[in-house]
Amino acid sequence: MVPDPFERLRSLGFDDDAARVLADHFVDAEERGKAGHGLSRVDWLETLDDVDSAARPLRTLDEPGYEQWDGNGALGYLTLDAIVRSTLEDPPPRARVIVGRRTFPTGMLGYWVRRLAEGGLVAALTATSPRRLGSPAGGPKLTGTNPLAIAIPSSDGDPVVADVSMGKVTYGAVLAGLADEADLVPFGEESSHKAFALAVGLQLLVDALAGEEHGVVLVVARPEHDPVPAFRALAGGVRLPGD
């Protein structure tokens, strides 16, 4: 049984709702074997002096098909939770692009898109973070690990969720003592230039829409088809991403 960090988060000044949002995320990460995004993050939060536990995100622009949010000093987890809740309460007629600025840290992106897929929406989400990846050819750190998460809902109630960081390891794994900071390089070994190219593309995509402070870009849409059951049948029992 994974311990519930709720009371530790309450002791940091978070109210019941915010502490529950954070605790649920960290416990889910632990249960999925993603310790770098799990309870080690509570340890990390306890070391920070600049966490504003009372801050809450703001929706600053609301147009048909497009929204902008500002973290407003809140943890990125709380910003994404607000975006997900709002989207599920008022899903788009067809599709919506949602941009968030000042959203660090965002945690396990698959967690957020899974909630959207369980609510019947196709979702793709990326987020930037401090610059930790350089080119395989050398030089300065240029991008965050810039994960990309995609979730596809299914009529069988079991969405497919792909969540991939562009780093060989995540910074969370370093924080949790599971990896060395020297391993913060693009994944792929001799093909790592491909992960680096994706990291650069995602970095500049988010920077262009959210600004240079850490941000997120989320695309949600109502599905036109239901491909997952047939794909699972085709896979013949092979474990799919997110299972």
C-alpha positions as CSV (number, residue, x, y, z in Angstrom):
1,M,0.0,0.0,0.0
2,V,1.4,3.4,-1.1
3,P,1.3,5.9,1.9
4,D,-1.0,8.9,1.4
5,P,1.1,12.1,1.4
6,F,-2.1,14.2,2.0
7,E,-1.2,15.3,5.6
8,R,2.4,16.2,4.6
9,L,1.0,18.4,1.9
10,R,-1.5,20.0,4.2
11,S,1.4,20.8,6.6
12,L,3.0,22.8,3.7
13,G,0.0,25.1,3.6
14,F,-2.1,23.5,0.8
15,D,-5.8,23.4,1.4
16,D,-7.7,20.2,1.3
17,D,-8.6,20.4,-2.4
18,A,-5.0,21.3,-3.5
19,A,-3.5,18.7,-1.2
20,R,-5.8,16.0,-2.6
21,V,-5.0,16.9,-6.2
22,L,-1.2,16.7,-5.5
23,A,-1.5,13.5,-3.4
24,D,-3.6,11.7,-6.0
25,H,-1.0,12.5,-8.6
26,F,1.9,11.4,-6.6
27,V,0.2,8.1,-5.4
28,D,-0.8,7.3,-9.0
29,A,2.8,7.8,-10.1
30,E,4.0,5.4,-7.4
31,E,1.4,2.8,-8.3
32,R,2.5,3.0,-12.0
33,G,6.1,2.5,-11.1
34,K,7.0,6.2,-11.9
35,A,8.8,6.9,-8.6
36,G,10.4,10.0,-10.1
37,H,7.0,11.6,-10.2
38,G,5.8,10.1,-7.0
39,L,6.4,10.6,-3.3
40,S,9.9,11.9,-3.8
41,R,8.2,15.0,-5.1
42,V,6.8,15.7,-1.7
43,D,10.3,15.5,-0.3
44,W,11.3,17.9,-3.0
45,L,8.5,20.4,-2.2
46,E,9.5,20.3,1.4
47,T,13.0,21.7,0.4
48,L,11.6,24.7,-1.5
49,D,11.2,28.1,0.1
50,D,9.2,29.8,-2.7
51,V,6.1,27.6,-3.0
52,D,3.0,29.7,-2.7
53,S,0.5,27.1,-1.4
54,A,-2.4,29.6,-1.7
55,A,-1.8,30.5,-5.4
56,R,-4.4,29.3,-7.9
57,P,-4.3,29.5,-11.7
58,L,-6.3,31.9,-13.9
59,R,-7.9,31.4,-17.2
60,T,-6.9,34.6,-19.0
61,L,-8.5,34.1,-22.5
62,D,-11.5,32.0,-23.4
63,E,-12.4,32.0,-27.1
64,P,-14.2,29.3,-29.2
65,G,-11.5,26.6,-29.8
66,Y,-8.8,28.4,-27.9
67,E,-7.9,29.1,-24.2
68,Q,-5.0,30.6,-22.4
69,W,-4.2,30.0,-18.7
70,D,-1.7,31.5,-16.3
71,G,-0.3,29.5,-13.5
72,N,-0.3,32.7,-11.4
73,G,2.2,31.4,-9.0
74,A,0.5,28.0,-8.5
75,L,2.3,24.7,-9.0
76,G,1.9,23.4,-12.5
77,Y,0.1,20.3,-11.2
78,L,-2.7,22.6,-9.9
79,T,-2.8,24.5,-13.2
80,L,-3.2,21.3,-15.2
81,D,-5.8,20.0,-12.8
82,A,-7.8,23.2,-13.3
83,I,-7.5,22.9,-17.1
84,V,-8.6,19.3,-17.1
85,R,-11.5,19.9,-14.8
86,S,-12.7,22.9,-16.8
87,T,-12.3,20.9,-20.1
88,L,-14.3,18.0,-18.8
89,E,-17.0,20.2,-17.5
90,D,-17.2,22.1,-20.8
91,P,-15.8,20.0,-23.6
92,P,-15.3,21.5,-27.0
93,P,-18.0,21.0,-29.7
94,R,-15.2,19.7,-31.9
95,A,-11.7,20.6,-30.7
96,R,-9.8,23.1,-28.5
97,V,-6.2,24.3,-28.1
98,I,-5.3,25.2,-24.6
99,V,-2.0,27.1,-23.8
100,G,-0.7,27.5,-20.2
101,R,2.2,29.7,-19.1
102,R,4.1,29.6,-15.8
103,T,3.1,25.9,-15.3
104,F,6.2,24.2,-13.8
105,P,6.2,21.5,-12.5
106,T,3.6,19.5,-14.4
107,G,4.4,16.0,-13.3
108,M,3.5,12.8,-15.2
109,L,1.7,14.1,-18.3
110,G,0.0,10.8,-18.9
111,Y,-2.0,11.3,-15.7
112,W,-3.7,14.4,-17.1
113,V,-4.4,13.1,-20.6
114,R,-5.7,9.8,-19.2
115,R,-8.3,11.8,-17.2
116,L,-9.4,13.5,-20.4
117,A,-9.6,10.3,-22.3
118,E,-11.6,8.7,-19.6
119,G,-14.0,11.6,-20.1
120,G,-14.2,10.7,-23.8
121,L,-11.7,13.2,-25.3
122,V,-8.7,12.6,-27.5
123,A,-5.8,14.5,-25.9
124,A,-2.2,15.5,-26.7
125,L,-0.1,17.4,-24.2
126,T,3.4,18.6,-24.0
127,A,5.3,20.8,-21.4
128,T,8.6,22.5,-21.1
129,S,10.9,22.5,-18.1
130,P,14.3,23.9,-17.1
131,R,16.8,23.4,-19.9
132,R,18.5,20.0,-19.2
133,L,19.1,18.5,-22.6
134,G,21.9,19.5,-25.0
135,S,22.7,18.4,-28.5
136,P,24.3,14.9,-28.9
137,A,27.1,16.8,-30.6
138,G,27.8,18.8,-27.5
139,G,27.2,22.5,-26.5
140,P,24.9,24.1,-24.0
141,K,21.7,22.8,-22.5
142,L,19.0,23.9,-24.9
143,T,15.7,22.3,-24.0
144,G,13.8,20.7,-21.2
145,T,13.1,17.0,-21.2
146,N,9.8,18.1,-22.9
147,P,7.6,15.0,-22.6
148,L,4.7,14.3,-25.0
149,A,1.6,12.5,-23.8
150,I,-1.2,11.2,-26.1
151,A,-4.4,9.5,-24.9
152,I,-7.1,7.9,-27.0
153,P,-10.4,7.0,-25.4
154,S,-12.1,3.7,-26.0
155,S,-15.6,2.4,-25.8
156,D,-14.2,-0.5,-23.7
157,G,-13.3,2.1,-21.0
158,D,-9.6,1.4,-21.3
159,P,-7.8,4.2,-23.1
160,V,-4.4,4.0,-24.7
161,V,-2.0,6.4,-23.1
162,A,1.5,7.1,-24.5
163,D,3.8,9.3,-22.4
164,V,7.4,9.8,-23.5
165,S,10.1,12.1,-22.2
166,M,12.8,13.2,-24.7
167,G,15.4,12.5,-22.1
168,K,17.2,9.2,-21.5
169,V,16.0,9.7,-17.9
170,T,13.7,12.2,-16.3
171,Y,14.8,14.8,-13.8
172,G,12.4,13.2,-11.4
173,A,14.4,10.0,-11.6
174,V,17.5,12.1,-10.6
175,L,15.6,13.7,-7.7
176,A,14.5,10.2,-6.5
177,G,18.1,9.0,-6.6
178,L,17.2,6.5,-9.4
179,A,19.5,8.1,-12.0
180,D,22.6,10.3,-12.3
181,E,22.3,13.8,-13.6
182,A,24.9,12.9,-16.3
183,D,22.2,10.7,-17.9
184,L,20.1,13.8,-18.7
185,V,20.7,13.5,-22.4
186,P,18.4,12.8,-25.3
187,F,17.4,9.1,-25.5
188,G,18.3,6.8,-28.3
189,E,22.1,6.4,-28.1
190,E,23.3,6.5,-31.7
191,S,19.8,7.8,-32.8
192,S,19.6,10.4,-30.0
193,H,19.6,13.2,-32.6
194,K,15.9,12.2,-33.3
195,A,14.9,12.7,-29.6
196,F,16.9,16.0,-29.6
197,A,15.0,17.1,-32.7
198,L,11.7,16.4,-31.1
199,A,12.8,18.2,-27.9
200,V,13.7,21.2,-29.9
201,G,10.5,21.2,-31.8
202,L,8.4,20.9,-28.7
203,Q,10.4,23.5,-26.9
204,L,9.9,26.1,-29.6
205,L,6.2,25.1,-30.1
206,V,5.5,25.8,-26.4
207,D,7.7,28.9,-26.3
208,A,6.0,30.4,-29.4
209,L,2.5,29.9,-27.8
210,A,3.2,30.3,-24.1
211,G,6.3,32.4,-23.9
212,E,9.7,31.5,-22.5
213,E,8.5,30.8,-18.9
214,H,7.8,27.1,-18.6
215,G,4.5,26.3,-20.3
216,V,2.1,23.7,-21.7
217,V,0.2,23.1,-24.9
218,L,-2.8,20.8,-24.8
219,V,-5.0,19.8,-27.8
220,V,-8.3,18.1,-27.1
221,A,-10.9,16.9,-29.6
222,R,-14.0,14.7,-29.7
223,P,-13.2,11.4,-31.4
224,E,-14.8,10.6,-34.7
225,H,-13.9,6.9,-34.5
226,D,-13.2,4.2,-31.9
227,P,-9.9,2.5,-33.0
228,V,-8.7,1.2,-29.7
229,P,-10.7,-2.1,-29.3
230,A,-9.7,-3.3,-32.8
231,F,-6.1,-2.2,-32.2
232,R,-6.1,-4.2,-28.9
233,A,-7.4,-7.2,-30.7
234,L,-4.7,-6.8,-33.4
235,A,-2.0,-6.6,-30.6
236,G,-3.1,-10.0,-29.4
237,G,-2.3,-9.4,-25.7
238,V,0.9,-7.3,-26.2
239,R,1.1,-4.7,-23.5
240,L,0.2,-1.3,-25.0
241,P,1.4,2.1,-23.7
242,G,-0.3,3.1,-20.5
243,D,-1.6,-0.4,-19.6
